[in-house]
Amino acid sequence: MVHTEVLPTEQRPIPYPYLREADVVWSTMLWKTIDLNEAFNQYMYFPLDQEDRSGKKSLAYVLWEAMEREEIPIYEDDELLIPIDNQLFVQRYTKPDTVQLEIGYDDDDNEIYETVITPKYFDGAEVFQYALREAWFIGKQDTRQDSRRLALAPMKDVTITLKSTREDVYMGRAALFWVPMQHPSVRAVLARQKAYYDENNIINQPSWDNIFISQLYTAFVTRESNRYERTISRYLVGKDALMEAAAIEEKVFEIGEDMWEY
């Protein structure tokens, strides 16, 4: 169950203009990655502590704490069709690891093991990327191109430990959970927390909600809606993949520009 709260006027999300589905003359879906290794995006990554003295929090901790307090819903998929129980997710994610450590030998030269329980905590410093699903569209009324952030997922490296050798094997990067960015409770959480986007102006900082409305980050396209439901990495790699991502963004931009010629 998701809890909601009434925010002061200055902390409330800015309403989006109303748009009927029948008034949409063109639309497409884009999937993007926000890489926090990019210098422009690093304000999303810091501070590494859960909260600094000024109350500043990284985006990862803002989302995790809201999810842990059941203030926002979370999902398994970017289509937001499979909900996740918040408390069950927290229990599963923070379940302590149990490790058998060899500590010596007994008098009969048999190995002696000790069971060590290691607690697990969420560490926002392990989130280096965010996956993002966006809707881009043109409305009939003003023929302006606009977009909405629909779903966002913190991405974390996944490793498994081989029982035989105790060696950690990297399996790739996966979404922890997907957040419905248009949900009122999600927008409320993002609106009340400052992003500390501009370190040269610590007094007037945008909220996380404004960050996503204004798209104050860099991101690269990983997929456009298509009949095969393929990501770019499924058919191109390296420089070719980067060029394809740029071409998709350019195509979307040109469609918006072309509407003004008629």
C-alpha positions as CSV (number, residue, x, y, z in Angstrom):
1,M,0.0,0.0,0.0
2,V,1.4,3.4,-1.0
3,H,1.1,6.2,1.5
4,T,0.6,9.8,0.3
5,E,1.1,13.2,1.9
6,V,-0.1,16.8,1.4
7,L,2.9,19.0,0.4
8,P,3.3,22.7,0.8
9,T,2.4,24.7,-2.3
10,E,6.1,25.4,-3.1
11,Q,6.9,21.7,-3.0
12,R,4.0,20.4,-5.2
13,P,4.8,19.0,-8.6
14,I,4.0,21.3,-11.6
15,P,0.9,19.9,-13.4
16,Y,1.4,18.7,-16.9
17,P,-0.9,20.3,-19.6
18,Y,-3.9,18.1,-20.2
19,L,-3.7,16.1,-23.4
20,R,-6.3,13.8,-24.8
21,E,-5.1,10.6,-26.5
22,A,-7.3,11.5,-29.5
23,D,-5.3,14.7,-29.9
24,V,-1.9,12.9,-30.4
25,V,-0.9,13.0,-34.0
26,W,2.5,11.3,-33.6
27,S,4.2,9.5,-30.8
28,T,7.1,7.1,-30.2
29,M,8.8,5.5,-27.2
30,L,12.5,5.9,-26.4
31,W,14.6,4.0,-23.9
32,K,17.6,5.8,-22.6
33,T,20.5,5.3,-20.2
34,I,21.7,8.1,-17.8
35,D,25.3,7.3,-17.1
36,L,26.6,8.8,-13.8
37,N,30.2,8.5,-15.0
38,E,29.4,11.5,-17.3
39,A,30.6,14.7,-15.6
40,F,27.3,16.5,-16.3
41,N,25.3,13.8,-14.4
42,Q,27.5,13.4,-11.4
43,Y,25.3,15.5,-9.2
44,M,22.9,12.6,-9.3
45,Y,25.5,10.3,-7.8
46,F,26.7,12.3,-4.7
47,P,26.8,12.4,-1.8
48,L,28.0,8.8,-1.2
49,D,26.7,8.8,2.3
50,Q,23.0,8.3,2.8
51,E,22.6,12.0,3.8
52,D,25.0,14.8,4.4
53,R,24.8,17.5,7.0
54,S,22.8,19.8,4.8
55,G,20.2,17.1,4.1
56,K,21.5,16.5,0.6
57,K,20.7,13.0,-0.8
58,S,21.7,11.3,-4.0
59,L,18.9,10.2,-6.4
60,A,19.5,6.6,-5.5
61,Y,18.8,7.2,-1.8
62,V,15.8,9.5,-2.5
63,L,14.2,6.6,-4.4
64,W,15.3,3.8,-2.0
65,E,14.0,5.6,1.1
66,A,10.7,6.4,-0.5
67,M,10.3,2.9,-1.6
68,E,11.3,1.5,1.8
69,R,8.7,3.7,3.5
70,E,6.1,2.5,1.0
71,E,5.6,6.1,-0.3
72,I,5.9,5.0,-3.9
73,P,5.0,1.9,-5.9
74,I,7.7,-0.1,-7.7
75,Y,7.5,-2.6,-10.6
76,E,9.5,-5.4,-12.1
77,D,9.2,-4.1,-15.7
78,D,9.5,-0.9,-17.7
79,E,5.9,-1.3,-18.9
80,L,4.8,-1.0,-15.2
81,L,2.6,-4.1,-15.5
82,I,4.1,-6.3,-12.7
83,P,4.0,-4.6,-9.3
84,I,6.4,-5.5,-6.5
85,D,5.6,-5.6,-2.8
86,N,7.9,-3.0,-1.3
87,Q,8.5,-4.7,2.0
88,L,9.1,-8.1,0.5
89,F,11.6,-6.5,-1.9
90,V,13.4,-4.8,1.0
91,Q,13.5,-8.0,3.0
92,R,14.9,-10.0,0.0
93,Y,17.4,-7.3,-0.9
94,T,18.8,-6.9,2.6
95,K,18.7,-10.6,3.6
96,P,22.0,-11.3,5.4
97,D,24.6,-13.5,3.6
98,T,25.6,-16.7,5.4
99,V,29.1,-17.8,4.7
100,Q,31.0,-20.9,5.9
101,L,34.6,-20.0,6.7
102,E,37.3,-22.5,7.3
103,I,39.0,-21.6,10.6
104,G,41.3,-24.6,11.3
105,Y,41.5,-28.3,12.0
106,D,40.4,-30.4,15.0
107,D,42.6,-33.1,16.7
108,D,41.6,-35.6,14.1
109,D,42.8,-33.3,11.3
110,N,39.2,-32.6,10.2
111,E,38.4,-29.1,8.9
112,I,36.6,-26.8,11.2
113,Y,34.1,-24.3,9.8
114,E,32.4,-21.3,11.4
115,T,29.2,-19.8,10.1
116,V,29.5,-16.0,9.6
117,I,26.4,-13.9,9.0
118,T,27.1,-10.7,7.1
119,P,24.3,-8.1,7.1
120,K,23.4,-6.4,3.8
121,Y,22.4,-2.8,3.3
122,F,21.5,-0.7,0.3
123,D,24.5,1.3,-1.0
124,G,23.6,4.2,-3.3
125,A,27.2,4.4,-4.4
126,E,26.7,1.1,-6.3
127,V,24.2,2.8,-8.7
128,F,26.2,4.1,-11.6
129,Q,23.4,4.2,-14.2
130,Y,19.6,4.8,-14.6
131,A,17.4,3.2,-17.2
132,L,14.7,5.6,-18.5
133,R,11.6,5.1,-20.6
134,E,10.2,8.1,-22.3
135,A,7.1,8.9,-24.4
136,W,7.6,11.6,-27.2
137,F,4.6,13.0,-29.0
138,I,3.1,15.8,-30.9
139,G,-0.4,17.2,-30.0
140,K,-3.0,18.3,-32.5
141,Q,-3.8,21.6,-30.7
142,D,-0.4,23.3,-30.8
143,T,1.7,20.9,-33.0
144,R,4.5,21.1,-30.5
145,Q,6.7,18.2,-29.7
146,D,6.7,17.2,-26.0
147,S,7.8,14.3,-23.9
148,R,7.1,12.6,-20.6
149,R,9.3,10.5,-18.4
150,L,7.3,7.3,-17.8
151,A,9.6,4.9,-15.9
152,L,13.0,5.1,-14.2
153,A,15.1,2.3,-12.8
154,P,18.3,2.4,-10.7
155,M,20.8,0.0,-12.3
156,K,23.3,-2.1,-10.4
157,D,26.1,-4.5,-11.3
158,V,25.1,-8.2,-10.7
159,T,27.7,-10.7,-9.6
160,I,27.4,-14.3,-8.5
161,T,29.9,-16.2,-6.2
162,L,30.9,-19.6,-7.5
163,K,30.5,-22.2,-4.7
164,S,33.5,-24.2,-6.0
165,T,36.1,-21.4,-6.1
166,R,34.3,-18.6,-4.2
167,E,35.2,-16.5,-7.1
168,D,32.9,-13.5,-8.0
169,V,31.7,-13.5,-11.6
170,Y,30.3,-10.4,-13.2
171,M,26.9,-11.1,-14.8
172,G,26.0,-7.7,-16.1
173,R,23.9,-4.7,-15.1
174,A,20.3,-5.0,-14.1
175,A,17.4,-2.8,-12.8
176,L,16.7,-2.9,-9.1
177,F,13.1,-1.9,-9.7
178,W,11.1,0.4,-12.0
179,V,9.5,3.6,-10.7
180,P,6.4,5.0,-12.4
181,M,7.5,8.6,-13.0
182,Q,4.0,9.9,-13.7
183,H,2.5,8.5,-10.5
184,P,1.3,11.3,-8.1
185,S,3.2,9.9,-5.1
186,V,6.4,9.6,-7.1
187,R,6.2,13.2,-8.3
188,A,5.4,14.3,-4.8
189,V,8.6,12.6,-3.4
190,L,10.7,14.1,-6.2
191,A,9.2,17.5,-5.8
192,R,10.0,17.8,-2.1
193,Q,13.6,16.9,-2.4
194,K,16.2,19.3,-3.8
195,A,18.7,18.0,-6.4
196,Y,21.7,20.3,-5.7
197,Y,22.1,20.6,-9.4
198,D,24.1,23.8,-9.3
199,E,26.9,24.0,-6.7
200,N,27.4,27.7,-7.5
201,N,23.8,28.5,-6.4
202,I,23.1,26.5,-3.2
203,I,20.1,28.7,-2.3
204,N,17.9,28.1,-5.4
205,Q,18.2,24.5,-6.4
206,P,15.7,22.6,-8.5
207,S,13.7,19.7,-7.2
208,W,14.2,16.2,-8.6
209,D,10.8,16.6,-10.3
210,N,12.0,19.7,-12.1
211,I,15.2,17.9,-13.1
212,F,13.2,15.3,-15.0
213,I,10.7,17.8,-16.4
214,S,13.5,20.0,-17.7
215,Q,15.7,17.0,-18.7
216,L,18.8,18.5,-16.9
217,Y,21.0,15.5,-17.6
218,T,22.6,13.8,-20.5
219,A,21.4,10.4,-21.7
220,F,21.9,8.1,-24.7
221,V,19.3,6.1,-26.6
222,T,19.4,2.4,-26.2
223,R,16.1,1.6,-28.0
224,E,13.3,3.0,-30.0
225,S,9.9,1.4,-30.1
226,N,9.9,-1.1,-33.0
227,R,8.1,-4.2,-34.2
228,Y,10.9,-6.5,-33.1
229,E,11.2,-5.0,-29.6
230,R,15.0,-4.9,-30.1
231,T,17.5,-2.8,-28.3
232,I,20.3,-1.2,-30.3
233,S,22.9,-3.5,-28.7
234,R,21.0,-6.5,-30.2
235,Y,22.0,-5.5,-33.7
236,L,24.9,-3.0,-33.4
237,V,28.0,-2.6,-31.2
238,G,30.7,0.0,-30.5
239,K,30.8,3.1,-32.7
240,D,28.0,1.8,-34.9
241,A,25.7,1.6,-31.8
242,L,26.6,5.2,-30.8
243,M,25.9,6.5,-34.3
244,E,22.5,4.7,-34.4
245,A,21.6,6.2,-31.0
246,A,22.5,9.7,-32.3
247,A,20.5,9.0,-35.5
248,I,17.4,8.1,-33.6
249,E,17.6,11.3,-31.5
250,E,18.1,13.4,-34.6
251,K,15.1,11.7,-36.3
252,V,12.8,12.5,-33.3
253,F,14.1,16.1,-33.3
254,E,13.5,16.5,-37.0
255,I,10.0,15.2,-36.8
256,G,9.2,18.0,-34.3
257,E,10.9,20.6,-36.4
258,D,9.1,19.5,-39.6
259,M,5.7,20.0,-38.0
260,W,6.3,23.8,-38.1
261,E,6.7,23.8,-41.9
262,Y,3.1,23.0,-42.6
